[in-house]
């Protein structure tokens, strides 16, 4: 007598959403959270790398964030997309590291090499355009302004999506970006003829979607 076929895990079923995967993880599916990590690790890495400017620090922040998400999955209330929830955890992990220690400046070629190796972004000119001056200038901004600029100007998220990630009103994100750009402008005045003065980078089209 043939045994009944095994029920596939959530990660093996087609077209399953992030929210369904997270629910499956909470319910004990051993593969569901791995699928969430696979789907989102590249974007989480990109956010952490842009925010911290250091590949090692970024890797540690992403690891901390996913461990936190794994342990706190049951606290997800479904009021925002799983992607937004994950971004929030990663950004908070980065901000915690920025507050605890001064992240060493990273050479431009090292930053670009790490980004290209780990994270293919929609606009491949981003890695080429992010100069050492821009990376160093970002480090001079307060953490809240830097986080807002990274999400909106470097990763291409809408103000509304960035507001969800940072858990602040959209007007606050706009204000932080404006203040950050105003501080960067005189520092990067020699780049005035380049497109990355008004927008630190040209990342476009990033959206926070659930599955």
C-alpha positions, -999 to 999 in steps of 0.1 A, spaced: 0 0 0 14 33 -11 18 59 16 0 92 10 21 120 -5 37 144 19 21 178 22 44 204 7 58 231 31 46 266 26 78 276 9 73 248 -17 37 259 -26 35 283 -56 25 320 -54 25 321 -16 27 356 -1 51 369 25 23 371 50 13 335 44 50 324 48 53 343 80 21 326 93 34 293 83 67 300 102 47 309 133 28 277 129 60 256 129 69 253 92 107 248 93 112 261 58 90 292 56 113 317 72 142 306 50 121 315 20 114 350 34 151 355 39 158 343 3 132 368 -11 144 398 8 180 395 19 194 414 -11 172 444 -6 179 444 32 216 442 25 214 471 2 196 493 27 221 483 55 251 489 32 239 524 21 230 534 57 262 521 74 287 524 45 306 494 58 301 459 44 310 441 76 287 463 97 259 459 71 262 422 72 261 421 110 231 445 110 212 423 85 220 392 105 208 408 137 176 420 119 167 386 105 174 369 139 151 395 155 124 390 128 126 352 133 121 355 170 95 382 169 74 369 140 44 364 163 43 401 170 36 409 133 1 424 133 -4 426 96 -10 463 96 17 468 70 33 446 44 58 420 57 84 438 35 78 471 54 81 453 87 114 437 76 127 471 64 118 487 97 137 460 116 168 464 94 168 502 96 164 500 134 194 476 135 214 500 115 205 530 136 213 510 168 248 503 154 253 540 143 244 551 179 267 526 196 298 531 175 314 552 149 314 532 116 347 535 99 347 552 65 348 528 36 367 533 4 346 539 -27 358 509 -46 352 486 -16 317 498 -13 310 494 -50 325 460 -51 305 447 -22 273 462 -36 278 447 -70 288 413 -56 258 410 -33 231 432 -45 221 438 -82 201 470 -80 176 482 -106 199 509 -118 234 496 -122 248 531 -125 242 536 -87 273 517 -77 294 537 -101 281 571 -91 283 567 -53 316 583 -47 338 583 -16 328 620 -11 291 611 -10 297 582 14 318 603 37 293 633 35 264 610 45 283 600 76 282 637 87 244 637 88 223 629 119 212 593 118 175 602 112 184 623 82 208 597 68 182 570 71 155 590 53 180 600 25 191 564 21 156 551 17 143 579 -5 173 591 -25 195 560 -26 171 532 -26 143 549 -45 115 543 -21 85 567 -21 82 591 8 51 572 19 69 539 19 99 554 38 75 569 63 60 534 70 95 520 74 106 548 97 73 549 115 70 587 111 46 609 91 54 615 55 59 652 62 87 642 87 104 622 60 102 651 35 116 675 62 145 651 71 154 647 34 153 684 28 175 692 57 199 664 48 201 676 12 207 712 24 236 700 45 251 679 18 249 706 -9 278 728 3 299 697 11 293 683 -23 293 716 -42 321 704 -65 296 678 -78 270 704 -87 271 694 -124 264 658 -115 229 643 -110 237 630 -76 237 664 -59 200 669 -57 194 632 -52 222 613 -36 216 584 -59 193 576 -88 177 544 -74 142 542 -89 111 522 -86 116 505 -52 82 494 -38 73 477 -6 50 449 -15 38 419 4 48 388 -15 
